[in-house]
Amino acid sequence: MGLVTSVTYLSCAYLLPAWFTLKLVGSKLWAPERWLLASLIPLSIVVSLVGLWGSVMALITDLGGGGEGWGSAWQPERALQPLGFRR
C-alpha cells in the first residue's frame, strides 16, 4: 500500500494540477504564481521519490525480518471480529 501511495498520491494531488494549470492558463497567471507552480512540479517528484524509497526500504526490512512483506500484521482469525462475526 505504501508503494502505491508514495508513487501516485503526490503526483495526482500536486504535480498534475500544477502542470495542467501551467499548460492551460500559464500565460494569464502572474509571474509569482507561474514560479510557484513551476517549482512545485520538481518538488513533488522529489518528495514522491523519497516516499517510494522509504516504502521499498520498509518492505525490504519487513521481508528480511521474517515478515510476509505485504501485510505480515494481518491475522485471518481476527479479520471479521470488528463486524461482530465469530468463527
DOSEVO-196083 format. One record per atom (N, C-alpha, C, O): residue in one letter; x, y, z; atom name. Coordinates in nm, 4 decimals. Example, Ala and Ser with C-alpha at 12.3 -4.5 7.8 and 13.67 -1.06 7.14 Angstrom:
% DOSEVO-196083
NUGU  residuo        c1        c2        c3  atomo
NUGU        A    1.3190   -0.5690    0.7800      N
NUGU        A    1.2300   -0.4500    0.7800     CA
NUGU        A    1.3200   -0.3300    0.7800      C
NUGU        A    1.4236   -0.3319    0.8465      O
NUGU        S    1.2850   -0.2250    0.7080      N
NUGU        S    1.3670   -0.1060    0.7140     CA
NUGU        S    1.2900    0.0030    0.7870      C
NUGU        S    1.3409    0.1138    0.8039      O
//
This chain:
% DOSEVO-196083
NUGU  residuo        c1        c2        c3  atomo
NUGU        M    0.0818   -0.1191    0.0000      N
NUGU        M    0.0000    0.0000    0.0000     CA
NUGU        M    0.0861    0.1254    0.0000      C
NUGU        M    0.0543    0.2243   -0.0661      O
NUGU        G    0.1949    0.1197    0.0747      N
NUGU        G    0.2830    0.2354    0.0799     CA
NUGU        G    0.3461    0.2662   -0.0545      C
NUGU        G    0.3683    0.3827   -0.0877      O
NUGU        L    0.3750    0.1630   -0.1321      N
NUGU        L    0.4339    0.1850   -0.2644     CA
NUGU        L    0.3377    0.2591   -0.3558      C
NUGU        L    0.3764    0.3530   -0.4254      O
NUGU        V    0.2154    0.2173   -0.3549      N
NUGU        V    0.1153    0.2813   -0.4406     CA
NUGU        V    0.0913    0.4250   -0.3956      C
NUGU        V    0.0815    0.5155   -0.4784      O
NUGU        T    0.0820    0.4455   -0.2661      N
NUGU        T    0.0571    0.5794   -0.2138     CA
NUGU        T    0.1717    0.6735   -0.2438      C
NUGU        T    0.1501    0.7874   -0.2853      O
NUGU        S    0.2938    0.6263   -0.2229      N
NUGU        S    0.4077    0.7157   -0.2416     CA
NUGU        S    0.4265    0.7543   -0.3874      C
NUGU        S    0.4746    0.8639   -0.4162      O
NUGU        V    0.3905    0.6686   -0.4773      N
NUGU        V    0.4108    0.6986   -0.6192     CA
NUGU        V    0.2953    0.7805   -0.6762      C
NUGU        V    0.3186    0.8705   -0.7569      O
NUGU        T    0.1742    0.7521   -0.6373      N
NUGU        T    0.0599    0.8139   -0.7040     CA
NUGU        T   -0.0001    0.9326   -0.6330      C
NUGU        T   -0.0510    1.0230   -0.6993      O
NUGU        Y    0.0035    0.9368   -0.5013      N
NUGU        Y   -0.0697    1.0423   -0.4316     CA
NUGU        Y   -0.0157    1.1807   -0.4635      C
NUGU        Y   -0.0919    1.2695   -0.5018      O
NUGU        L    0.1136    1.2002   -0.4484      N
NUGU        L    0.1692    1.3333   -0.4721     CA
NUGU        L    0.1563    1.3753   -0.6176      C
NUGU        L    0.1308    1.4920   -0.6473      O
NUGU        S    0.1738    1.2803   -0.7078      N
NUGU        S    0.1617    1.3180   -0.8488     CA
NUGU        S    0.0180    1.3536   -0.8841      C
NUGU        S   -0.0050    1.4436   -0.9648      O
NUGU        C   -0.0770    1.2859   -0.8261      N
NUGU        C   -0.2173    1.3174   -0.8551     CA
NUGU        C   -0.2628    1.4440   -0.7830      C
NUGU        C   -0.3413    1.5217   -0.8374      O
NUGU        A   -0.2142    1.4650   -0.6617      N
NUGU        A   -0.2620    1.5771   -0.5825     CA
NUGU        A   -0.1953    1.7102   -0.6176      C
NUGU        A   -0.2597    1.8149   -0.6107      O
NUGU        Y   -0.0678    1.7076   -0.6551      N
NUGU        Y    0.0047    1.8326   -0.6742     CA
NUGU        Y    0.0656    1.8471   -0.8135      C
NUGU        Y    0.0514    1.9521   -0.8763      O
NUGU        L    0.1317    1.7451   -0.8617      N
NUGU        L    0.2053    1.7556   -0.9873     CA
NUGU        L    0.1134    1.7781   -1.1060      C
NUGU        L    0.1329    1.8727   -1.1824      O
NUGU        L    0.0146    1.6935   -1.1222      N
NUGU        L   -0.0729    1.7044   -1.2397     CA
NUGU        L   -0.1530    1.8347   -1.2442      C
NUGU        L   -0.1592    1.8973   -1.3501      O
NUGU        P   -0.2151    1.8785   -1.1327      N
NUGU        P   -0.2862    2.0071   -1.1400     CA
NUGU        P   -0.1931    2.1246   -1.1692      C
NUGU        P   -0.2299    2.2152   -1.2439      O
NUGU        A   -0.0729    2.1241   -1.1110      N
NUGU        A    0.0209    2.2332   -1.1380     CA
NUGU        A    0.0641    2.2323   -1.2842      C
NUGU        A    0.0715    2.3372   -1.3482      O
NUGU        W    0.0920    2.1151   -1.3355      N
NUGU        W    0.1346    2.1024   -1.4748     CA
NUGU        W    0.0242    2.1468   -1.5708      C
NUGU        W    0.0487    2.2234   -1.6641      O
NUGU        F   -0.0974    2.0980   -1.5468      N
NUGU        F   -0.2091    2.1353   -1.6328     CA
NUGU        F   -0.2377    2.2849   -1.6253      C
NUGU        F   -0.2676    2.3473   -1.7271      O
NUGU        T   -0.2287    2.3427   -1.5066      N
NUGU        T   -0.2520    2.4858   -1.4914     CA
NUGU        T   -0.1489    2.5659   -1.5700      C
NUGU        T   -0.1837    2.6630   -1.6372      O
NUGU        L   -0.0232    2.5258   -1.5621      N
NUGU        L    0.0804    2.5951   -1.6387     CA
NUGU        L    0.0574    2.5830   -1.7884      C
NUGU        L    0.0760    2.6796   -1.8623      O
NUGU        K    0.0175    2.4656   -1.8332      N
NUGU        K   -0.0030    2.4450   -1.9764     CA
NUGU        K   -0.1291    2.5141   -2.0282      C
NUGU        K   -0.1290    2.5678   -2.1390      O
NUGU        L   -0.2358    2.5133   -1.9496      N
NUGU        L   -0.3633    2.5653   -1.9978     CA
NUGU        L   -0.3790    2.7162   -1.9797      C
NUGU        L   -0.4274    2.7844   -2.0700      O
NUGU        V   -0.3390    2.7684   -1.8652      N
NUGU        V   -0.3594    2.9112   -1.8382     CA
NUGU        V   -0.2313    2.9790   -1.7908      C
NUGU        V   -0.2371    3.0825   -1.7244      O
NUGU        G   -0.1185    2.9232   -1.8234      N
NUGU        G    0.0089    2.9765   -1.7761     CA
NUGU        G    0.0355    3.1197   -1.8173      C
NUGU        G    0.0953    3.1955   -1.7409      O
NUGU        S   -0.0073    3.1583   -1.9355      N
NUGU        S    0.0190    3.2948   -1.9831     CA
NUGU        S   -0.0664    3.3990   -1.9115      C
NUGU        S   -0.0328    3.5174   -1.9129      O
NUGU        K   -0.1755    3.3572   -1.8496      N
NUGU        K   -0.2640    3.4509   -1.7807     CA
NUGU        K   -0.2303    3.4658   -1.6324      C
NUGU        K   -0.2906    3.5483   -1.5639      O
NUGU        L   -0.1359    3.3881   -1.5823      N
NUGU        L   -0.1000    3.3924   -1.4409     CA
NUGU        L    0.0054    3.4988   -1.4139      C
NUGU        L    0.0820    3.5355   -1.5031      O
NUGU        W    0.0089    3.5474   -1.2915      N
NUGU        W    0.1147    3.6385   -1.2502     CA
NUGU        W    0.2448    3.5610   -1.2447      C
NUGU        W    0.2443    3.4385   -1.2319      O
NUGU        A    0.3550    3.6311   -1.2541      N
NUGU        A    0.4875    3.5677   -1.2517     CA
NUGU        A    0.5117    3.4878   -1.1232      C
NUGU        A    0.5645    3.3769   -1.1315      O
NUGU        P    0.4752    3.5393   -1.0036      N
NUGU        P    0.4958    3.4573   -0.8829     CA
NUGU        P    0.4144    3.3279   -0.8834      C
NUGU        P    0.4597    3.2254   -0.8324      O
NUGU        E    0.2947    3.3329   -0.9408      N
NUGU        E    0.2130    3.2115   -0.9495     CA
NUGU        E    0.2768    3.1097   -1.0441      C
NUGU        E    0.2814    2.9904   -1.0142      O
NUGU        R    0.3255    3.1578   -1.1577      N
NUGU        R    0.3938    3.0666   -1.2511     CA
NUGU        R    0.5184    3.0070   -1.1875      C
NUGU        R    0.5456    2.8881   -1.2039      O
NUGU        W    0.5947    3.0890   -1.1148      N
NUGU        W    0.7151    3.0396   -1.0485     CA
NUGU        W    0.6794    2.9351   -0.9433      C
NUGU        W    0.7460    2.8321   -0.9333      O
NUGU        L    0.5749    2.9608   -0.8649      N
NUGU        L    0.5327    2.8657   -0.7619     CA
NUGU        L    0.4889    2.7332   -0.8237      C
NUGU        L    0.5270    2.6267   -0.7751      O
NUGU        L    0.4104    2.7389   -0.9288      N
NUGU        L    0.3658    2.6161   -0.9951     CA
NUGU        L    0.4825    2.5425   -1.0603      C
NUGU        L    0.4898    2.4198   -1.0545      O
NUGU        A    0.5735    2.6174   -1.1221      N
NUGU        A    0.6889    2.5536   -1.1865     CA
NUGU        A    0.7816    2.4904   -1.0836      C
NUGU        A    0.8439    2.3883   -1.1126      O
NUGU        S    0.7925    2.5478   -0.9649      N
NUGU        S    0.8777    2.4879   -0.8620     CA
NUGU        S    0.8079    2.3720   -0.7920      C
NUGU        S    0.8742    2.2846   -0.7361      O
NUGU        L    0.6759    2.3703   -0.7945      N
NUGU        L    0.6011    2.2619   -0.7308     CA
NUGU        L    0.6167    2.1302   -0.8058      C
NUGU        L    0.6128    2.0238   -0.7441      O
NUGU        I    0.6340    2.1351   -0.9353      N
NUGU        I    0.6454    2.0125   -1.0151     CA
NUGU        I    0.7699    1.9308   -0.9774      C
NUGU        I    0.7547    1.8133   -0.9438      O
NUGU        P    0.8913    1.9859   -0.9812      N
NUGU        P    1.0064    1.9037   -0.9409     CA
NUGU        P    1.0058    1.8706   -0.7920      C
NUGU        P    1.0537    1.7646   -0.7518      O
NUGU        L    0.9517    1.9612   -0.7099      N
NUGU        L    0.9457    1.9332   -0.5664     CA
NUGU        L    0.8571    1.8125   -0.5376      C
NUGU        L    0.8926    1.7284   -0.4550      O
NUGU        S    0.7434    1.8028   -0.6039      N
NUGU        S    0.6546    1.6885   -0.5807     CA
NUGU        S    0.7159    1.5595   -0.6340      C
NUGU        S    0.6920    1.4525   -0.5780      O
NUGU        I    0.7936    1.5676   -0.7401      N
NUGU        I    0.8619    1.4481   -0.7905     CA
NUGU        I    0.9665    1.4008   -0.6906      C
NUGU        I    0.9781    1.2810   -0.6648      O
NUGU        V    1.0424    1.4936   -0.6346      N
NUGU        V    1.1455    1.4574   -0.5369     CA
NUGU        V    1.0826    1.3959   -0.4116      C
NUGU        V    1.1290    1.2927   -0.3630      O
NUGU        V    0.9784    1.4584   -0.3601      N
NUGU        V    0.9128    1.4059   -0.2400     CA
NUGU        V    0.8496    1.2696   -0.2678      C
NUGU        V    0.8517    1.1817   -0.1816      O
NUGU        S    0.7944    1.2518   -0.3857      N
NUGU        S    0.7372    1.1226   -0.4229     CA
NUGU        S    0.8445    1.0146   -0.4304      C
NUGU        S    0.8220    0.9014   -0.3878      O
NUGU        L    0.9600    1.0492   -0.4841      N
NUGU        L    1.0701    0.9526   -0.4903     CA
NUGU        L    1.1227    0.9177   -0.3517      C
NUGU        L    1.1599    0.8031   -0.3269      O
NUGU        V    1.1261    1.0147   -0.2616      N
NUGU        V    1.1668    0.9867   -0.1233     CA
NUGU        V    1.0669    0.8921   -0.0574      C
NUGU        V    1.1066    0.7997    0.0136      O
NUGU        G    0.9380    0.9146   -0.0802      N
NUGU        G    0.8363    0.8242   -0.0266     CA
NUGU        G    0.8458    0.6849   -0.0859      C
NUGU        G    0.8267    0.5858   -0.0155      O
NUGU        L    0.8752    0.6767   -0.2156      N
NUGU        L    0.8924    0.5470   -0.2796     CA
NUGU        L    1.0126    0.4737   -0.2201      C
NUGU        L    1.0054    0.3540   -0.1925      O
NUGU        W    1.1233    0.5461   -0.2004      N
NUGU        W    1.2430    0.4856   -0.1411     CA
NUGU        W    1.2124    0.4357    0.0004      C
NUGU        W    1.2537    0.3257    0.0372      O
NUGU        G    1.1410    0.5150    0.0793      N
NUGU        G    1.1052    0.4725    0.2143     CA
NUGU        G    1.0160    0.3499    0.2150      C
NUGU        G    1.0321    0.2623    0.3000      O
NUGU        S    0.9229    0.3421    0.1224      N
NUGU        S    0.8344    0.2260    0.1144     CA
NUGU        S    0.9105    0.1001    0.0747      C
NUGU        S    0.8867   -0.0072    0.1301      O
NUGU        V    1.0015    0.1131   -0.0205      N
NUGU        V    1.0814   -0.0021   -0.0629     CA
NUGU        V    1.1715   -0.0480    0.0515      C
NUGU        V    1.1855   -0.1681    0.0749      O
NUGU        M    1.2327    0.0467    0.1230      N
NUGU        M    1.3195    0.0090    0.2349     CA
NUGU        M    1.2398   -0.0586    0.3465      C
NUGU        M    1.2880   -0.1544    0.4069      O
NUGU        A    1.1186   -0.0102    0.3747      N
NUGU        A    1.0341   -0.0738    0.4757     CA
NUGU        A    0.9956   -0.2144    0.4330      C
NUGU        A    0.9916   -0.3053    0.5159      O
NUGU        L    0.9672   -0.2336    0.3043      N
NUGU        L    0.9338   -0.3665    0.2534     CA
NUGU        L    1.0527   -0.4606    0.2647      C
NUGU        L    1.0370   -0.5762    0.3042      O
NUGU        I    1.1710   -0.4121    0.2305      N
NUGU        I    1.2919   -0.4947    0.2407     CA
NUGU        I    1.3190   -0.5309    0.3858      C
NUGU        I    1.3544   -0.6450    0.4155      O
NUGU        T    1.3029   -0.4352    0.4766      N
NUGU        T    1.3243   -0.4621    0.6187     CA
NUGU        T    1.2244   -0.5642    0.6699      C
NUGU        T    1.2604   -0.6540    0.7461      O
NUGU        D    1.0988   -0.5510    0.6282      N
NUGU        D    0.9955   -0.6445    0.6717     CA
NUGU        D    1.0230   -0.7844    0.6185      C
NUGU        D    1.0071   -0.8826    0.6910      O
NUGU        L    1.0640   -0.7942    0.4930      N
NUGU        L    1.0944   -0.9254    0.4354     CA
NUGU        L    1.2188   -0.9860    0.5008      C
NUGU        L    1.2250   -1.1072    0.5215      O
NUGU        G    1.3166   -0.9033    0.5331      N
NUGU        G    1.4381   -0.9525    0.5968     CA
NUGU        G    1.4156   -0.9977    0.7394      C
NUGU        G    1.4912   -1.0806    0.7901      O
NUGU        G    1.3132   -0.9454    0.8055      N
NUGU        G    1.2842   -0.9811    0.9436     CA
NUGU        G    1.1913   -1.1000    0.9559      C
NUGU        G    1.1452   -1.1298    1.0661      O
NUGU        G    1.1629   -1.1678    0.8489      N
NUGU        G    1.0767   -1.2854    0.8549     CA
NUGU        G    0.9299   -1.2550    0.8320      C
NUGU        G    0.8463   -1.3449    0.8415      O
NUGU        G    0.8972   -1.1315    0.8023      N
NUGU        G    0.7584   -1.0974    0.7756     CA
NUGU        G    0.7182   -1.1406    0.6358      C
NUGU        G    0.8007   -1.1859    0.5564      O
NUGU        E    0.5908   -1.1257    0.6079      N
NUGU        E    0.5407   -1.1642    0.4769     CA
NUGU        E    0.5530   -1.0516    0.3764      C
NUGU        E    0.5291   -1.0724    0.2575      O
NUGU        G    0.5897   -0.9336    0.4213      N
NUGU        G    0.6102   -0.8230    0.3299     CA
NUGU        G    0.4864   -0.7425    0.2998      C
NUGU        G    0.4844   -0.6221    0.3255      O
NUGU        W    0.3838   -0.8039    0.2467      N
NUGU        W    0.2647   -0.7295    0.2035     CA
NUGU        W    0.1540   -0.7351    0.3065      C
NUGU        W    0.0370   -0.7274    0.2692      O
NUGU        G    0.1848   -0.7478    0.4313      N
NUGU        G    0.0795   -0.7491    0.5330     CA
NUGU        G    0.1059   -0.8525    0.6392      C
NUGU        G    0.0190   -0.9346    0.6687      O
NUGU        S    0.2225   -0.8505    0.6964      N
NUGU        S    0.2574   -0.9513    0.7953     CA
NUGU        S    0.1777   -0.9354    0.9234      C
NUGU        S    0.1718   -1.0290    1.0033      O
NUGU        A    0.1153   -0.8184    0.9460      N
NUGU        A    0.0383   -0.7976    1.0676     CA
NUGU        A   -0.1051   -0.8506    1.0545      C
NUGU        A   -0.1775   -0.8550    1.1539      O
NUGU        W   -0.1463   -0.8899    0.9371      N
NUGU        W   -0.2835   -0.9348    0.9168     CA
NUGU        W   -0.3014   -1.0739    0.9737      C
NUGU        W   -0.2225   -1.1641    0.9456      O
NUGU        Q   -0.4062   -1.0911    1.0545      N
NUGU        Q   -0.4370   -1.2205    1.1136     CA
NUGU        Q   -0.5768   -1.2604    1.0693      C
NUGU        Q   -0.6744   -1.1951    1.1064      O
NUGU        P   -0.5877   -1.3667    0.9907      N
NUGU        P   -0.7194   -1.4012    0.9353     CA
NUGU        P   -0.8228   -1.4344    1.0416      C
NUGU        P   -0.9415   -1.4101    1.0199      O
NUGU        E   -0.7826   -1.4887    1.1550      N
NUGU        E   -0.8808   -1.5244    1.2580     CA
NUGU        E   -0.9416   -1.4011    1.3245      C
NUGU        E   -1.0464   -1.4110    1.3883      O
NUGU        R   -0.8769   -1.2846    1.3105      N
NUGU        R   -0.9286   -1.1621    1.3707     CA
NUGU        R   -0.9911   -1.0695    1.2671      C
NUGU        R   -1.0360   -0.9604    1.3023      O
NUGU        A   -0.9951   -1.1094    1.1424      N
NUGU        A   -1.0397   -1.0198    1.0359     CA
NUGU        A   -1.1873   -0.9832    1.0478      C
NUGU        A   -1.2238   -0.8692    1.0190      O
NUGU        L   -1.2710   -1.0738    1.0882      N
NUGU        L   -1.4148   -1.0485    1.0922     CA
NUGU        L   -1.4646   -1.0035    1.2292      C
NUGU        L   -1.5830   -0.9728    1.2430      O
NUGU        Q   -1.3793   -0.9985    1.3302      N
NUGU        Q   -1.4241   -0.9631    1.4642     CA
NUGU        Q   -1.4828   -0.8235    1.4758      C
NUGU        Q   -1.5820   -0.8069    1.5469      O
NUGU        P   -1.4267   -0.7203    1.4090      N
NUGU        P   -1.4904   -0.5879    1.4235     CA
NUGU        P   -1.6336   -0.5849    1.3701      C
NUGU        P   -1.7118   -0.4988    1.4104      O
NUGU        L   -1.6687   -0.6746    1.2825      N
NUGU        L   -1.8037   -0.6790    1.2280     CA
NUGU        L   -1.8991   -0.7601    1.3138      C
NUGU        L   -2.0185   -0.7662    1.2848      O
NUGU        G   -1.8481   -0.8222    1.4188      N
NUGU        G   -1.9323   -0.8983    1.5082     CA
NUGU        G   -1.9434   -1.0457    1.4716      C
NUGU        G   -2.0206   -1.1180    1.5347      O
NUGU        F   -1.8693   -1.0924    1.3724      N
NUGU        F   -1.8745   -1.2325    1.3349     CA
NUGU        F   -1.7749   -1.3137    1.4165      C
NUGU        F   -1.6673   -1.2643    1.4503      O
NUGU        R   -1.8090   -1.4341    1.4472      N
NUGU        R   -1.7183   -1.5246    1.5202     CA
NUGU        R   -1.6974   -1.6477    1.4337      C
NUGU        R   -1.7875   -1.6900    1.3613      O
NUGU        R   -1.5810   -1.7034    1.4418      N
NUGU        R   -1.5517   -1.8265    1.3669     CA
NUGU        R   -1.5902   -1.9472    1.4472      C
NUGU        R   -1.5732   -2.0600    1.4010      O
//
